[in-house]
């Protein structure tokens, strides 16, 4: 969860006025605070471009009509934040993302105007390779080179133990952001742009190995609105075979990660049976690398068997992968790991949260 003060989370459960800020950074150096009437920011760990935004405004001057306006708009960025008013004249804002402005449309006379954008992964993804590209060295070094190839001043933060990768060449017209994800997988990690527009290399935490960052409780004083619980075996795997390349004359390396928890409904040796999936990359050159990649993918592959979707009062500080404790109206307590959510930019609006796993909590 994004760092917030000790006042922030309790305030979310109280009657309060939300604070929002939308800033447009044009290519000619101007910073425009956008008066907005609505919109939202959607965050989804399952998408290559993790964050998208829509902003609605009555300001028709935002529509680029002249060549100079168009020049200042193409390549512009949005910064969006939401937080709370404390009622004492102070407020606390939490960033929701940095976005490339992709669209501006509306009636140039009467409005309204709609701005749309995508988080900074899209800049890397759109900068397709114009010649064969080879990545070598380490996971962090290769990802940093791929990101800064498209965004020279980008900040890349690693939260993993770096490891060596085998050489991997992508063809002309290949997707550099997909290349970043493939390289990250060699260390059992993922890569994304966070709410500050910083590129992060990290590992998805185990839902039972970290402390919950927020309590979503039903009843008076709680933030719980509604929730559902579902189970499905569609797209569920309980084994991942990661395959790589050998070094020198060595044989190709591979590792099969399986659900080895006898108490799990997808236990490899249980009635669910064997349902493996395969992941291959030449960046995997050691058994350790194959093991890390296989175990990361297994964590997500078996999760949809048990999931929860819920709605609460909006919390803009949440991030995908966060673990929250949910107390349902019947008293059932569960630990949920967040997959996606949508933050509204107006006073009302639902705050739906989808999770990638749910575990009963004592």
C-alpha positions as CSV (number, residue, x, y, z in Angstrom):
1,X,0.0,0.0,0.0
2,X,1.2,3.5,-0.7
3,X,2.6,5.1,2.5
4,X,0.0,7.2,4.2
5,X,-0.3,9.0,7.6
6,X,-1.9,7.3,10.6
7,X,-5.0,9.5,10.1
8,X,-5.7,8.4,6.6
9,X,-7.2,4.9,6.8
10,X,-9.5,5.7,9.8
11,X,-10.7,8.8,7.9
12,X,-11.9,6.6,5.0
13,X,-14.5,5.0,7.3
14,X,-15.8,8.4,8.4
15,X,-18.1,10.8,6.6
16,X,-15.7,13.0,4.7
17,X,-15.2,15.0,1.5
18,X,-12.8,13.3,-0.9
19,X,-10.0,15.4,-2.4
20,X,-8.9,14.9,-6.0
21,X,-6.2,16.5,-8.2
22,X,-5.7,16.2,-11.9
23,X,-2.7,17.9,-13.5
24,X,-1.8,18.1,-17.2
25,X,1.9,18.4,-18.1
26,X,2.1,19.7,-21.6
27,X,5.2,19.3,-23.8
28,X,5.9,23.0,-23.7
29,X,6.5,23.0,-20.0
30,X,3.1,24.2,-18.7
31,X,1.4,22.5,-15.7
32,X,-2.4,22.9,-15.9
33,X,-4.6,21.9,-13.0
34,X,-7.7,20.4,-14.7
35,X,-11.0,21.3,-13.1
36,X,-12.9,18.0,-13.4
37,X,-16.4,16.8,-12.9
38,X,-15.8,13.0,-12.8
39,X,-13.7,10.2,-14.1
40,X,-11.9,7.2,-12.7
41,X,-8.5,5.3,-12.6
42,X,-8.6,1.6,-13.2
43,X,-5.7,-0.5,-11.9
44,X,-5.4,-4.2,-13.0
45,X,-2.4,-6.4,-12.3
46,X,-3.6,-8.8,-15.1
47,X,-3.1,-6.2,-17.8
48,X,0.2,-5.4,-19.5
49,X,-0.6,-1.7,-19.1
50,X,-1.5,-1.7,-15.4
51,X,-3.2,1.7,-15.0
52,X,-5.7,3.6,-17.3
53,X,-7.6,6.8,-16.6
54,X,-10.6,8.7,-17.8
55,X,-11.2,12.3,-16.7
56,X,-14.3,14.4,-17.5
57,X,-14.0,18.2,-17.5
58,X,-16.2,21.2,-18.6
59,X,-13.1,23.1,-19.8
60,X,-13.4,23.1,-23.6
61,X,-10.0,24.9,-23.8
62,X,-8.4,21.5,-23.2
63,X,-9.4,20.4,-26.8
64,X,-6.4,21.1,-29.0
65,X,-7.6,23.1,-32.0
66,X,-4.5,24.9,-33.3
67,X,-1.2,23.3,-34.5
68,X,0.5,24.8,-31.4
69,X,-2.1,23.2,-29.2
70,X,-1.7,19.9,-30.9
71,X,2.1,20.1,-30.5
72,X,1.7,20.7,-26.8
73,X,-0.8,17.9,-26.4
74,X,0.9,15.0,-28.2
75,X,3.2,13.5,-25.6
76,X,1.6,15.3,-22.7
77,X,1.1,13.5,-19.4
78,X,-1.5,13.4,-16.6
79,X,-0.8,13.1,-12.9
80,X,-3.8,12.1,-10.9
81,X,-4.3,11.8,-7.1
82,X,-7.1,11.2,-4.7
83,X,-7.3,11.6,-0.9
84,X,-9.3,13.0,1.9
85,X,-10.2,16.3,3.5
86,X,-9.7,16.2,7.2
87,X,-12.2,19.0,8.1
88,X,-9.5,21.1,9.8
89,X,-8.4,22.8,6.6
90,X,-5.8,20.1,5.7
91,X,-6.0,17.3,3.2
92,X,-3.9,14.3,2.2
93,X,-3.5,13.2,-1.4
94,X,-2.3,9.8,-2.7
95,X,-1.0,9.4,-6.3
96,X,-3.1,7.2,-8.6
97,X,-0.7,7.2,-11.5
98,X,1.2,9.1,-14.2
99,X,-0.4,8.7,-17.6
100,X,0.4,9.4,-21.2
101,X,-2.4,11.5,-22.5
102,X,-3.9,9.4,-25.4
103,X,-7.2,11.1,-26.1
104,X,-9.0,14.4,-25.8
105,X,-12.5,14.6,-27.2
106,X,-15.7,16.6,-26.7
107,X,-18.0,19.3,-28.0
108,X,-15.6,22.3,-28.6
109,X,-18.4,24.8,-27.7
110,X,-20.5,23.2,-25.0
111,X,-18.3,20.3,-23.7
112,X,-17.9,18.2,-21.7
113,X,-14.4,17.1,-22.5
114,X,-13.1,13.6,-21.9
115,X,-9.4,12.9,-21.4
116,X,-8.0,9.4,-21.5
117,X,-4.6,8.0,-20.7
118,X,-2.5,4.9,-20.0
119,X,0.3,4.5,-17.5
120,X,3.9,4.7,-18.7
121,X,4.3,1.0,-19.7
122,X,2.5,2.0,-22.9
123,X,5.5,4.2,-24.0
124,X,7.8,1.2,-23.8
125,X,5.3,-1.1,-25.5
126,X,4.7,1.3,-28.4
127,X,8.4,1.8,-29.1
128,X,8.7,-1.5,-31.1
129,X,12.1,-2.9,-32.0
130,X,13.2,-1.6,-35.4
131,X,16.0,-4.1,-35.6
132,X,16.7,-7.4,-33.8
133,X,17.3,-6.6,-30.1
134,X,19.3,-8.8,-27.7
135,X,19.2,-8.7,-23.9
136,X,22.1,-10.1,-21.8
137,X,23.6,-9.6,-18.4
138,X,21.3,-9.5,-15.4
139,X,17.5,-9.2,-14.9
140,X,17.7,-5.7,-13.5
141,X,20.2,-4.5,-16.0
142,X,18.3,-5.8,-19.0
143,X,15.0,-4.4,-17.8
144,X,16.6,-1.0,-17.1
145,X,18.1,-0.9,-20.5
146,X,14.8,-1.8,-22.2
147,X,12.9,0.9,-20.2
148,X,15.4,3.7,-20.6
149,X,15.7,2.9,-24.3
150,X,12.2,4.5,-24.6
151,X,12.1,6.8,-21.5
152,X,15.7,8.0,-20.9
153,X,14.9,9.6,-17.6
154,X,12.8,6.8,-16.2
155,X,13.5,5.6,-12.7
156,X,13.7,1.8,-12.3
157,X,13.6,0.3,-8.7
158,X,14.4,-3.3,-8.0
159,X,13.0,-5.1,-5.0
160,X,14.4,-8.5,-6.0
161,X,17.7,-10.3,-5.7
162,X,19.3,-9.7,-9.1
163,X,20.3,-12.8,-11.2
164,X,22.1,-13.5,-14.5
165,X,20.0,-14.3,-17.6
166,X,20.9,-16.1,-20.8
167,X,21.0,-14.1,-24.0
168,X,17.6,-13.5,-25.6
169,X,17.0,-11.9,-29.0
170,X,13.7,-10.4,-30.1
171,X,12.8,-9.8,-33.7
172,X,12.1,-6.6,-35.5
173,X,8.6,-5.2,-34.5
174,X,8.8,-7.1,-31.2
175,X,7.1,-5.6,-28.1
176,X,9.8,-4.2,-25.6
177,X,7.4,-4.2,-22.7
178,X,6.6,-7.9,-23.3
179,X,10.4,-8.4,-23.3
180,X,10.6,-6.7,-19.9
181,X,8.0,-9.0,-18.5
182,X,9.8,-12.1,-19.9
183,X,13.1,-11.0,-18.4
184,X,11.4,-10.3,-15.0
185,X,9.9,-13.8,-15.1
186,X,13.4,-15.2,-15.2
187,X,13.8,-14.1,-11.6
188,X,10.3,-15.1,-10.6
189,X,9.3,-11.4,-10.7
190,X,7.0,-8.9,-12.5
191,X,7.6,-5.4,-13.7
192,X,5.2,-2.5,-13.7
193,X,4.9,1.3,-13.4
194,X,3.6,2.3,-10.0
195,X,1.4,5.2,-8.9
196,X,4.4,7.6,-9.0
197,X,5.3,6.6,-12.5
198,X,8.4,4.7,-11.3
199,X,9.1,1.3,-12.8
200,X,9.3,-1.4,-10.2
201,X,10.7,-5.0,-10.4
202,X,9.1,-7.1,-7.6
203,X,7.8,-10.4,-6.6
204,X,4.1,-11.1,-5.8
205,X,4.0,-11.8,-2.1
206,X,2.4,-14.9,-0.6
207,X,-1.0,-14.1,0.8
208,X,-0.2,-15.9,4.1
209,X,3.3,-14.5,4.4
210,X,2.6,-10.8,4.8
211,X,0.5,-8.7,7.1
212,X,-2.8,-7.3,5.9
213,X,-2.6,-3.6,5.0
214,X,-6.2,-2.7,5.5
215,X,-9.3,-4.1,7.3
216,X,-12.5,-4.1,5.3
217,X,-15.2,-4.8,7.9
218,X,-19.0,-4.9,7.7
219,X,-21.1,-3.1,10.2
220,X,-21.1,0.2,11.9
221,X,-17.8,2.1,11.4
222,X,-16.6,-0.3,8.7
223,X,-15.9,0.3,5.0
224,X,-17.5,-2.9,3.6
225,X,-20.3,-2.4,1.1
226,X,-20.9,-5.8,-0.5
227,X,-19.1,-9.0,-1.5
228,X,-19.3,-12.2,-3.4
229,X,-17.3,-15.5,-3.2
230,X,-16.8,-17.8,-6.1
231,X,-14.9,-20.9,-7.1
232,X,-14.1,-22.1,-10.6
233,X,-11.6,-24.5,-12.2
234,X,-11.5,-22.6,-15.5
235,X,-8.0,-21.5,-16.3
236,X,-6.7,-23.1,-13.1
237,X,-3.4,-25.0,-13.1
238,X,-1.7,-26.7,-10.2
239,X,1.7,-27.2,-11.9
240,X,4.0,-25.0,-13.9
241,X,6.8,-26.4,-16.0
242,X,9.4,-23.6,-16.7
243,X,11.9,-24.5,-19.5
244,X,15.0,-22.7,-20.4
245,X,18.2,-23.1,-22.4
246,X,21.4,-24.9,-21.5
247,X,24.8,-23.2,-21.3
248,X,27.5,-24.3,-23.7
249,X,27.0,-28.0,-24.4
250,X,24.7,-28.5,-21.5
251,X,21.2,-29.8,-21.8
252,X,18.2,-27.4,-21.5
253,X,17.1,-26.8,-18.0
254,X,13.6,-27.1,-16.6
255,X,11.7,-27.2,-13.3
256,X,8.2,-28.3,-12.5
257,X,6.6,-26.4,-9.6
258,X,3.5,-28.0,-8.2
259,X,0.9,-27.2,-5.5
260,X,2.4,-29.2,-2.7
261,X,-0.1,-28.1,0.0
262,X,-2.2,-31.2,1.0
263,X,-4.8,-28.7,2.4
264,X,-5.2,-26.9,-0.9
265,X,-8.1,-27.7,-3.2
266,X,-5.7,-27.8,-6.1
267,X,-3.2,-30.1,-4.4
268,X,-1.0,-31.9,-7.0
269,X,-1.6,-35.2,-5.3
270,X,-5.3,-34.6,-4.6
271,X,-8.7,-35.1,-6.4
272,X,-8.1,-32.0,-8.6
273,X,-5.6,-34.2,-10.5
274,X,-2.6,-33.0,-12.5
275,X,-3.2,-29.8,-14.6
276,X,0.2,-28.4,-15.6
277,X,0.9,-25.4,-17.9
278,X,4.3,-24.6,-19.5
279,X,6.4,-21.5,-19.7
280,X,9.5,-21.3,-21.9
281,X,12.3,-18.6,-22.3
282,X,15.9,-18.6,-23.3
283,X,16.6,-16.2,-20.5
284,X,16.3,-19.2,-18.1
285,X,19.7,-20.8,-18.0
286,X,19.9,-22.3,-14.5
287,X,17.7,-24.6,-12.4
288,X,17.3,-21.8,-9.8
289,X,16.0,-19.4,-12.5
290,X,13.5,-22.0,-13.7
291,X,12.4,-22.7,-10.2
292,X,11.8,-19.0,-9.5
293,X,9.9,-18.5,-12.7
294,X,7.8,-21.6,-12.2
295,X,6.8,-20.8,-8.6
296,X,5.8,-17.2,-9.4
297,X,3.5,-18.4,-12.2
298,X,2.1,-21.2,-10.0
299,X,1.1,-18.7,-7.4
300,X,-1.2,-16.9,-9.9
301,X,-2.2,-20.0,-11.9
302,X,-3.8,-21.8,-8.9
303,X,-5.4,-18.7,-7.4
304,X,-8.6,-18.4,-9.4
305,X,-9.9,-21.5,-7.8
306,X,-10.9,-19.4,-4.9
307,X,-11.6,-15.7,-5.3
308,X,-13.6,-12.9,-3.9
309,X,-15.0,-9.8,-5.4
310,X,-16.1,-7.0,-3.1
311,X,-17.0,-3.4,-2.9
312,X,-15.9,-1.0,-0.2
313,X,-15.6,2.7,0.4
314,X,-12.7,4.0,-1.9
315,X,-9.1,3.6,-0.7
316,X,-6.8,5.2,-3.3
317,X,-3.7,4.0,-1.4
318,X,-4.2,0.3,-2.3
319,X,-1.9,-1.4,-4.8
320,X,-2.2,-4.8,-6.7
321,X,-0.7,-7.6,-4.6
322,X,-1.7,-6.0,-1.3
323,X,-3.3,-8.3,1.2
324,X,-6.5,-7.1,3.0
325,X,-8.5,-8.6,5.8
326,X,-12.2,-8.8,5.0
327,X,-15.0,-9.4,7.6
328,X,-18.3,-10.3,5.9
329,X,-21.7,-9.5,7.5
330,X,-22.0,-13.1,8.7
331,X,-18.7,-12.8,10.6
332,X,-16.6,-14.8,8.2
333,X,-13.0,-13.4,8.0
334,X,-10.9,-13.9,5.0
335,X,-7.5,-12.7,3.7
336,X,-7.7,-11.4,0.1
337,X,-5.0,-10.4,-2.3
338,X,-5.9,-7.6,-4.6
339,X,-5.8,-8.1,-8.4
340,X,-7.7,-5.0,-9.6
341,X,-9.8,-2.0,-8.6
342,X,-11.2,1.2,-9.9
343,X,-11.0,4.5,-8.0
344,X,-13.6,7.1,-8.8
345,X,-12.7,10.8,-9.1
346,X,-16.0,12.2,-7.9
347,X,-17.7,12.2,-4.5
348,X,-19.8,9.1,-5.1
349,X,-19.1,6.0,-7.1
350,X,-18.6,2.4,-6.2
351,X,-15.2,1.0,-5.4
352,X,-15.1,-2.6,-6.8
353,X,-12.1,-4.8,-5.8
354,X,-11.3,-8.1,-7.5
355,X,-9.0,-10.5,-5.8
356,X,-6.7,-13.2,-7.1
357,X,-7.0,-15.4,-4.0
358,X,-8.9,-15.7,-0.8
359,X,-8.0,-17.6,2.4
360,X,-10.0,-18.0,5.5
361,X,-8.5,-16.1,8.4
362,X,-8.8,-17.1,12.0
